[in-house]
Amino acid sequence: MATDYPPDSPTISPRKTVNTSAVQSPSPNGAAARIDKALSPNKSGSMHEKVARLSIHGIDPAERNLLKSLQDKASNNEDNSAPKRRRSSVMLHGNQSGSFSRKNSVTSMKVIKKKKKMNKPIEVKLLEKYLEKGISIKDIRDLTLFMMSATNNMPQWLTIRNRPHTPKMVVLFMPGLQPLDFGPGTFDKFSDIGAKGKQVVLMGDHLMKLIENSQTMPLTAPGSRNSLYSAYNSYINVGLTKNEKKEKKELLATKKVTIPDLVMTLDQLLENGYPIHPFTKGMSDEDRARNIEENKSKDDSSMWYNTIEFDHAGSHIFGLDCEMCLSGKEFVLTRVSVLDFQNNVVMDELVKPDVEITDYLTQYSGITKEKLDPVTTTLKDVQHKLLKLISSKDILIGHSLQSDLLTLKMRHPLIVDTAVIYDHKAGPPFKPALKYLASEFLGVSIQNHAGDGHDSIEDARTCLDLTKLKIENGLWFGLSINTENLFVRLSERSGKKSLLLNGYVSKNFSGVDDHQGGNSDSSLSRQVRCTTDTEVFDNIDKHINDFDIIVGRVRQLEFVRGYAQRPAHLGPDPGRTADEVISETNRRLDQVYNALPTGAMVLLVSGSGDVRDYYQLMHDLNELNKEDRAKARQEREEELSASVAKARDSVVSLIVKTERET
């Protein structure tokens, strides 16, 4: 039966059926009866039903009171009992005229709003026991990976709370630092600083904010009891797990390789000490002009030659090896052998130096006075023959070929180095010996001529055969696959942008090279060659907002204190004292700190301690022949161990930007 509702009454939900036959009139008495019934706790029916029954009649004061009672009761029920989920619900809202309308709500449950996550300041705490015993380069690398979100494993030597979502890091290697640089007070070694260390380098009033947010602690440089390794190389090479090694090998096994894939990049040539041809791929116009100018300034520039481009028939790939003797402390060329890619000998010349030979090194070179006495061929003769034989577009193959080219006083742009395309079994930074590679991969024994020395033809042929074997088996062949470049990992795992600043990369050369088949996006990593500390800091200032992590090396202090020899291409020493270099470094560090965002981190790493005793001892040992060197090394073992311990005693300052300066 159809029911006529008052014109102002809202439609009743179809899910509830109301018996309208009991309703007689909207009189006050009828309203009172309905109120009693609605409020009776013994009566069945939900609140929805009670409201629905009332809503089909006109509104009077009693019903308004009822509505208020029902709403209060609903509110109390919500507070005192767990809410029930409903598919839909009805809410009555009064309007100014006293009539009501019904609106659908999404749910009758309370909506709990999530609190907005606040960006809390980063908190870094170094654990006390590590402040006393120190950490390693691996620990610093693990911190880098954690801060750059390339791993969720927090290093064990510190605690970090509120790691920034968009972190920034600047890592600076500064060899040459000494304990006294971290005053006040003079310390015998870095480990004495420990928990006392709050200074970055030298104190200064203008650095107080920087100092307050720093912590200096001992660092053990990589090495062994009698050996010292490169801290920088150890930092940028990340050890792989067993599964990672397997995945990397499987990836590389699928990649075919051709000879151009094995040619050294410009930064590899620089890092391995090769003389740089002005038209090496990757050289900028600025680099090329400077390279030419530097070469002109050499005292013996007339003796140096660059290969030139020309067309020729026959092979365009050559194997090259030289034999050398000593004149005083300098190596001089005494034999050069060149083979084509088919292993045919195309040149084999004995060379008569224009200086007196003091040691023929016969056990290595195979050269004797008797062999050289009748020879009239000079170095210049050999250079002219090579310039007519090898075009600058041809590829030269050899083992640690930089030594041969330096002795030949020649520059060539396309090099395949078997000491680079094959790994040492211990991994970088070690280089494998040619004798080992021949035995391990070719199954042949070379350089076993019982005191007659090496055969340069045999060595050149071995390099050619190793290169062919590499091409046949793929990029993975001969690689230790124990490590991965840090910047490749950061780009692959967290998409972080890296900037590398040091003297071993080409000026404005972009992209991280990875001969192990990394898939890094070159746009995420850039390398800039910086030959001075000023260039390093200027590039940090320029790119501080463009990259997530910047890694650089400043070396002026190292040169001033005699930890390393100043390269000739840097020109004359500016004559600054160690204190002046440190003071300038502090000023630039303070500038970097102030430019960084809150939550950023700066690491100042000495990388090594006082290496002077160690380097002098190694120089003395290297002056001896192989047999005498082994004997002397054994006799001076305690002295060697003491010098290594001193060289490995280093330091790191960790600086955290906890708040933005106003």
C-alpha positions in Angstrom: 0.0 0.0 0.0 1.4 3.4 -0.9 2.0 5.9 1.9 1.7 9.6 1.6 4.5 11.4 3.4 4.5 15.0 4.4 6.1 17.2 1.8 9.1 18.1 3.9 9.9 14.6 5.0 13.0 13.0 3.5 12.8 9.6 1.8 13.4 6.6 4.1 16.2 4.3 3.3 14.8 1.3 1.3 16.8 -1.0 3.5 14.4 -0.3 6.5 10.7 -1.1 6.4 8.4 1.1 8.6 4.9 0.0 9.7 2.9 3.2 9.1 -0.4 1.8 10.1 0.3 2.5 13.8 0.7 6.2 13.1 -2.5 8.2 13.7 -1.5 11.8 13.8 1.4 14.2 14.4 -0.3 15.4 17.6 1.8 16.2 20.7 0.2 13.2 22.5 1.2 10.9 19.7 4.7 12.4 19.8 5.0 11.6 23.5 4.0 8.0 22.8 6.6 7.7 20.1 9.3 9.2 22.3 8.5 6.7 25.1 8.7 3.9 22.7 11.9 5.2 21.0 13.7 5.7 24.3 12.6 2.5 26.0 15.7 0.3 26.5 13.6 -2.8 26.5 12.3 -2.3 23.0 14.0 -3.9 20.1 15.2 -1.9 17.1 18.3 -0.1 16.1 18.9 3.6 16.4 18.5 3.8 12.6 15.0 2.3 12.9 14.0 4.7 15.8 15.2 7.7 13.8 13.4 6.4 10.7 10.1 6.0 12.5 10.3 9.6 13.9 11.5 11.1 10.6 8.2 10.4 8.7 6.2 12.9 10.9 6.3 16.5 11.4 8.7 18.1 13.9 7.6 19.4 17.3 9.5 20.4 20.4 9.3 17.0 21.9 10.8 15.4 18.8 13.6 17.9 18.8 14.4 16.9 22.3 14.2 13.3 21.3 16.7 14.0 18.4 19.1 15.7 20.8 18.8 12.7 23.2 19.5 10.2 20.5 22.5 12.1 19.1 23.9 12.4 22.6 23.4 8.7 23.2 25.1 7.9 19.9 28.0 10.0 20.8 28.4 8.2 24.2 28.2 4.9 22.5 30.9 5.9 20.1 33.2 6.9 23.0 32.5 3.8 25.2 32.4 0.9 22.7 34.3 -0.1 19.6 32.7 1.2 16.5 31.1 -1.2 14.0 31.7 -1.0 10.3 28.6 -0.3 8.3 28.0 -0.3 4.6 26.2 3.1 4.9 24.7 5.3 7.5 22.3 8.2 7.8 22.9 11.5 9.5 20.2 14.1 10.2 21.1 17.7 9.9 18.8 20.4 11.0 18.4 23.6 8.9 17.4 27.0 9.9 13.7 26.4 9.3 13.6 23.5 11.7 13.3 20.8 9.0 15.8 18.1 8.6 17.6 16.5 5.6 19.4 13.3 5.4 23.0 12.9 4.1 24.9 9.7 3.4 28.2 9.4 5.2 31.1 7.1 4.1 31.4 5.3 7.4 30.2 5.5 10.9 33.7 4.6 12.2 36.1 7.2 13.5 38.6 8.4 10.9 42.1 8.4 12.4 44.3 10.9 10.7 47.9 10.0 10.3 50.2 12.5 11.8 52.4 14.3 9.3 55.9 13.0 9.5 58.2 15.8 10.7 61.8 16.1 9.4 63.8 15.7 12.5 67.5 16.7 12.6 70.0 14.0 12.0 71.7 12.5 15.1 75.1 10.8 14.8 76.8 9.2 17.8 80.2 7.5 17.6 80.5 4.5 19.9 83.1 5.0 22.6 85.1 1.8 22.0 85.7 2.8 18.3 86.9 6.2 19.4 89.7 4.4 21.2 90.6 1.6 18.8 89.7 3.4 15.5 88.0 2.3 12.3 89.0 1.2 8.8 88.6 2.5 5.2 85.9 -0.2 4.8 84.0 1.3 7.7 84.0 4.7 6.0 82.8 3.2 2.7 80.0 1.4 4.5 79.0 4.7 6.1 78.9 6.2 2.6 76.7 3.4 1.2 74.3 3.7 4.2 74.0 7.5 4.0 73.4 7.3 0.2 70.6 4.7 0.7 72.5 2.1 -1.2 72.2 -0.3 1.8 70.0 -0.3 5.0 72.8 -1.9 7.1 74.0 0.8 9.5 77.7 0.6 10.3 78.5 -0.9 13.7 80.9 1.8 14.8 78.2 4.5 15.2 74.5 5.1 15.5 72.5 7.4 13.1 69.0 8.6 13.7 66.8 10.5 11.3 68.8 9.7 8.2 68.0 12.4 5.6 65.8 11.4 2.7 68.0 13.5 0.4 71.4 13.3 1.9 74.6 15.1 0.9 78.2 14.0 1.5 81.6 15.5 0.8 84.5 13.1 1.2 88.0 14.7 1.1 91.2 12.7 1.2 94.1 14.9 2.6 97.3 12.9 2.9 100.1 14.6 4.9 98.1 15.3 8.0 99.9 14.8 11.3 98.7 14.4 14.9 99.9 17.8 15.9 97.5 19.3 13.4 94.6 18.3 15.6 95.6 20.4 18.6 95.5 21.6 21.3 98.4 19.5 22.5 100.9 17.5 20.6 100.3 13.8 20.1 102.8 11.1 19.2 100.3 9.3 17.0 96.7 9.6 15.8 95.4 6.9 18.1 96.3 9.2 21.0 93.6 11.7 19.8 90.7 9.3 20.2 87.7 10.6 22.1 89.6 13.9 22.8 89.5 15.0 19.2 87.0 17.7 18.4 89.1 19.8 16.0 88.8 19.4 12.3 92.4 20.4 11.6 93.9 23.5 13.2 91.6 25.5 15.6 90.3 28.9 14.7 87.6 31.2 16.1 85.9 31.4 12.7 85.6 27.6 12.7 83.8 27.1 16.0 80.5 25.9 14.5 82.4 23.5 12.2 84.4 22.2 15.2 81.4 21.8 17.4 79.8 19.5 14.9 82.9 17.4 14.3 84.4 14.3 15.8 88.0 13.1 15.1 88.9 9.5 15.5 91.8 7.1 14.6 91.8 5.3 11.3 93.9 2.4 10.2 95.0 2.6 6.6 94.7 -0.5 4.5 97.7 -2.8 4.3 99.4 -5.7 6.1 102.3 -6.1 8.5 104.8 -5.3 5.8 102.7 -3.6 3.1 100.8 -0.4 2.7 97.9 -0.2 0.2 96.1 2.8 -1.3 93.4 4.2 1.0 91.7 5.9 -1.9 91.5 2.8 -4.1 90.3 0.8 -1.1 87.5 3.3 -0.6 86.2 3.4 -4.1 86.2 -0.5 -4.6 83.3 -2.2 -2.9 83.7 -5.9 -2.0 81.1 -8.2 -3.6 79.2 -11.0 -1.9 79.2 -14.5 -3.3 75.9 -14.1 -5.0 76.9 -10.7 -6.4 80.0 -12.2 -7.9 77.9 -14.9 -9.5 75.4 -12.4 -10.9 78.2 -10.1 -12.2 79.9 -13.1 -13.9 76.7 -14.2 -15.6 76.1 -10.7 -16.8 79.6 -10.3 -18.3 79.4 -13.8 -19.9 76.6 -12.6 -22.1 78.6 -9.7 -23.4 80.7 -10.1 -26.5 83.9 -8.2 -26.7 85.9 -6.7 -29.5 89.4 -5.2 -29.4 88.1 -1.5 -29.1 86.2 -2.6 -25.9 89.6 -3.3 -24.3 91.3 0.0 -25.2 92.2 2.1 -22.1 90.1 5.2 -21.4 91.8 8.5 -20.8 91.4 8.3 -17.0 92.9 4.8 -17.0 95.9 6.1 -18.9 96.3 8.9 -16.5 95.9 6.7 -13.4 98.5 4.2 -14.7 101.1 6.9 -15.5 101.0 6.8 -19.3 102.4 9.6 -21.4 99.3 11.2 -22.9 99.0 11.7 -26.7 97.2 15.0 -27.4 94.5 13.3 -29.5 93.5 10.7 -26.9 89.8 10.2 -26.9 88.2 12.3 -24.1 90.7 15.1 -24.2 89.1 18.5 -24.1 90.5 21.4 -26.1 91.7 22.9 -22.8 93.5 19.7 -21.9 95.0 19.3 -25.3 96.4 22.9 -25.3 97.8 22.4 -21.8 99.2 19.0 -22.7 101.1 20.4 -25.7 102.4 23.3 -23.7 103.6 21.0 -20.9 105.4 18.8 -23.4 107.1 21.8 -25.0 108.5 22.8 -21.6 110.3 19.5 -21.1 114.1 19.8 -21.2 114.3 16.8 -23.6 111.2 17.7 -25.6 113.1 17.3 -28.8 113.4 13.6 -28.0 109.7 13.0 -27.6 107.4 12.0 -30.5 103.6 11.5 -30.9 102.4 8.9 -33.3 100.7 10.4 -36.4 97.8 9.2 -38.5 98.5 7.7 -41.9 97.1 4.9 -44.2 99.0 1.7 -44.5 98.4 -1.9 -45.6 98.6 -4.9 -43.3 97.9 -5.2 -39.6 96.5 -2.3 -37.6 97.1 -4.1 -34.2 100.6 -4.6 -32.9 102.2 -6.1 -29.8 105.2 -4.2 -28.4 107.8 -5.0 -25.7 111.1 -3.4 -24.8 114.2 -4.4 -22.8 116.0 -1.8 -20.7 119.3 -1.3 -18.9 120.3 1.1 -16.2 122.3 4.3 -16.6 122.7 5.6 -13.1 119.2 5.5 -11.8 117.5 5.9 -15.2 116.3 3.2 -17.5 117.5 3.4 -21.1 116.2 1.5 -24.1 118.4 -1.4 -25.4 115.9 -3.5 -27.4 112.5 -3.1 -29.0 110.3 -5.8 -30.6 107.1 -5.3 -32.5 104.7 -8.1 -33.7 101.6 -7.8 -35.9 98.3 -9.4 -34.8 99.2 -12.6 -36.5 102.3 -12.9 -34.3 104.7 -12.1 -37.2 107.8 -10.2 -36.1 107.8 -6.9 -38.0 110.6 -5.2 -36.0 113.3 -6.3 -33.6 116.1 -3.9 -33.0 119.0 -3.6 -30.5 119.5 0.0 -29.4 122.8 1.7 -28.4 122.1 4.3 -25.7 124.0 7.6 -25.9 124.8 7.4 -22.2 127.0 5.0 -20.3 125.3 1.8 -19.1 126.0 1.2 -15.4 124.0 -2.1 -15.1 122.9 -4.3 -18.0 120.4 -6.1 -15.8 121.2 -9.2 -17.9 119.1 -11.5 -15.7 116.0 -9.5 -16.7 116.9 -7.8 -20.0 119.0 -10.5 -21.7 121.3 -7.7 -22.8 125.1 -7.9 -22.4 128.0 -5.6 -23.3 129.1 -8.0 -26.0 125.7 -7.8 -27.7 125.6 -4.0 -27.7 129.2 -3.1 -28.6 128.7 -3.5 -32.4 125.3 -1.9 -32.4 124.9 1.6 -34.1 121.1 2.0 -34.0 120.1 4.9 -31.7 116.9 5.8 -29.9 116.1 8.4 -32.6 116.5 5.8 -35.3 114.0 3.5 -33.5 111.5 6.3 -33.0 111.5 7.2 -36.8 111.0 3.5 -37.7 108.1 3.2 -35.3 106.5 6.5 -36.6 106.4 4.9 -40.1 105.2 1.6 -38.9 102.4 2.4 -36.4 99.7 5.0 -37.1 97.9 6.9 -34.3 94.8 5.0 -35.4 96.4 1.6 -34.8 96.2 -0.3 -31.5 99.3 -1.1 -29.4 99.1 -4.1 -27.0 101.6 -4.7 -24.2 102.0 -5.4 -20.5 102.4 -2.3 -18.3 103.2 -0.6 -21.6 103.7 2.8 -19.9 107.2 1.8 -19.0 108.0 0.9 -22.6 106.6 4.2 -24.0 108.3 6.3 -21.3 111.6 4.7 -22.3 110.9 5.1 -26.0 109.9 8.7 -25.3 106.8 8.2 -27.4 103.0 8.9 -27.0 100.2 6.8 -28.5 96.4 7.1 -27.9 95.1 3.6 -28.3 96.5 1.1 -25.8 95.4 -2.3 -24.6 97.3 -3.2 -21.4 97.1 -6.9 -20.3 98.0 -5.8 -16.8 94.6 -3.9 -16.8 92.3 -6.2 -18.8 93.4 -9.1 -16.5 93.1 -8.8 -12.7 95.6 -9.8 -10.0 94.2 -12.7 -8.0 94.0 -10.5 -5.0 92.1 -7.8 -6.9 92.8 -4.1 -7.4 95.0 -2.2 -6.8 97.5 -5.1 -7.4 98.7 -5.8 -11.0 99.3 -9.3 -12.3 102.7 -10.3 -13.6 102.9 -11.4 -17.3 104.6 -14.6 -16.2 101.7 -15.5 -14.0 99.1 -14.7 -16.7 100.9 -16.8 -19.2 101.0 -19.8 -16.9 97.5 -19.4 -15.5 95.6 -18.7 -18.8 97.8 -19.8 -21.6 99.4 -22.8 -19.9 102.9 -21.8 -21.0 106.0 -20.9 -19.1 107.9 -17.7 -20.1 110.9 -15.8 -18.9 112.7 -19.0 -17.9 115.9 -18.6 -19.7 118.3 -19.5 -16.9 120.0 -16.1 -16.5 119.7 -15.1 -20.1 116.9 -12.7 -19.3 113.6 -12.0 -20.9 112.9 -12.3 -24.6 111.0 -9.2 -25.8 109.6 -11.1 -28.8 108.2 -13.8 -26.4 106.7 -11.2 -24.1 105.0 -9.3 -27.0 103.6 -12.6 -28.4 102.3 -13.5 -24.9 100.4 -10.2 -24.7 98.8 -10.7 -28.1 97.7 -14.2 -27.2 96.2 -13.1 -23.9 94.2 -10.4 -25.7 92.9 -12.9 -28.3 91.9 -15.2 -25.4 90.0 -12.4 -23.7 88.1 -11.6 -26.9 87.2 -15.2 -27.4 85.9 -15.7 -23.8 84.3 -12.4 -23.0 84.7 -9.5 -20.6 84.4 -11.7 -17.5 87.5 -13.8 -18.5 90.5 -13.0 -16.3 88.7 -10.7 -14.0 88.7 -11.4 -10.2 85.2 -9.9 -10.0 85.7 -9.4 -6.3 84.9 -5.7 -6.2 82.6 -3.1 -7.8 83.2 0.6 -8.3 81.6 2.6 -5.5 80.0 5.2 -7.9 78.6 2.5 -10.1 76.9 0.9 -7.1 75.5 4.2 -5.9 74.0 5.0 -9.3 72.6 1.5 -9.7 71.1 0.9 -6.2 69.9 4.4 -5.2 70.2 6.6 -8.2 72.7 8.9 -6.5 74.8 11.4 -8.5 78.5 11.3 -7.8 81.3 13.8 -8.6 84.9 12.6 -8.5 87.7 15.2 -8.2 91.4 14.3 -8.4 94.5 14.5 -10.6 94.0 11.1 -12.3 90.9 11.9 -14.4 90.6 14.0 -17.5 89.3 17.6 -17.3 85.5 17.7 -17.8 85.4 14.0 -18.6 82.0 12.6 -17.7 81.0 9.1 -16.8 82.4 6.3 -14.7 84.1 3.7 -16.9 83.5 0.1 -15.8 85.2 -2.6 -17.8 83.4 -5.1 -15.6 80.1 -4.4 -17.3 78.4 -2.1 -14.9 75.1 -0.6 -16.1 75.6 2.8 -14.5 74.0 5.8 -16.0 76.9 8.1 -17.0 74.7 11.1 -16.3 74.7 10.1 -12.6 78.5 10.3 -12.3 81.0 12.7 -13.4 84.8 13.0 -13.1 86.8 16.2 -13.2 90.5 16.4 -13.3 91.8 18.8 -10.7 95.5 19.4 -10.5 95.5 21.8 -7.5 93.7 22.0 -4.1 92.1 25.3 -5.2 90.5 23.5 -8.3 89.1 20.8 -6.0 87.4 23.3 -3.7 86.2 25.5 -6.5 84.5 22.5 -8.1 82.9 21.6 -4.8 81.5 25.1 -4.5 80.3 25.1 -8.1 78.6 21.7 -8.0 77.5 21.3 -4.3 73.8 21.4 -5.3 74.2 19.2 -8.4 75.5 16.0 -6.9 74.6 13.8 -3.9 78.2 12.9 -3.1 81.5 14.6 -4.0 84.8 12.8 -3.5 88.0 14.7 -3.9 91.7 14.6 -3.0 93.8 17.6 -1.9 97.5 17.1 -2.0 99.4 20.3 -1.4 100.1 19.4 2.3 101.4 16.0 1.1 103.9 17.7 -1.2 104.9 20.4 1.4 105.8 17.8 4.0 107.6 15.5 1.6 105.1 12.6 1.7 105.1 12.6 -2.1 107.1 14.2 -4.9 105.4 17.2 -6.5 104.7 16.3 -10.2 106.6 18.4 -12.8 103.4 19.4 -14.6 102.2 21.4 -11.6 105.1 23.8 -12.1 107.3 25.2 -9.3 106.4 24.9 -5.6 104.5 28.0 -4.5 106.6 27.9 -1.3 103.8 27.8 1.2 104.3 26.4 4.7 102.3 23.5 6.1 100.5 25.8 8.5 99.5 28.1 5.6 98.2 25.1 3.6 96.2 23.9 6.6 94.8 27.3 7.4 93.6 27.7 3.8 92.1 24.2 3.9 90.2 25.1 7.1 88.8 28.3 5.5 87.6 26.3 2.4 86.1 23.6 4.6 84.2 26.2 6.6 82.9 27.6 3.3 81.8 24.1 2.2 80.1 23.4 5.6 78.1 26.6 5.5 76.9 25.9 1.9 75.7 22.4 2.7 72.0 21.7 3.7 71.0 20.4 7.1 71.8 16.7 7.6 74.8 16.8 5.3 78.0 15.1 6.2 81.7 15.9 5.6 84.5 13.3 6.0 88.1 14.6 6.1 90.4 11.5 5.7 94.2 11.5 5.9 94.2 8.0 4.3 97.6 7.3 5.7 100.0 8.4 8.4 103.6 9.4 8.0 104.7 7.4 5.0 108.2 8.9 4.6 110.2 6.1 6.4 108.3 3.5 4.5 108.8 5.1 1.0 112.5 5.6 1.7 112.9 2.0 2.7 111.1 0.7 -0.3 113.2 3.0 -2.5 116.3 1.5 -1.0 115.1 -2.0 -1.6 114.0 -1.4 -5.2 117.5 -0.2 -6.0 118.7 -3.7 -5.5 118.5 -6.6 -7.9 115.9 -9.4 -7.2 118.1 -11.7 -5.2 119.7 -9.0 -3.1 116.4 -7.3 -2.6 114.9 -10.5 -1.1 117.8 -10.9 1.3 117.8 -7.2 2.4 114.1 -7.3 2.9 114.5 -10.2 5.3 117.3 -8.5 7.2 115.3 -5.2 7.6 112.0 -6.9 8.4 111.6 -5.2 11.8 112.4 -1.8 10.3 109.9 -2.4 7.6 107.2 -3.4 10.0 107.8 -0.3 12.1 107.6 2.0 9.1 104.4 0.3 7.9 102.8 0.7 11.3 103.7 4.4 11.3 102.3 4.8 7.8 99.0 3.1 8.6 98.4 5.2 11.6 95.9 7.8 10.2 92.8 9.8 11.1 89.3 10.8 10.0 87.2 13.8 11.0 83.4 13.3 10.7 81.5 16.6 10.5 77.6 16.7 10.5 75.5 19.7 9.6 72.9 19.5 12.3 71.2 22.8 11.6 71.1 25.4 8.9 73.0 28.6 9.7 70.9 31.9 9.9 
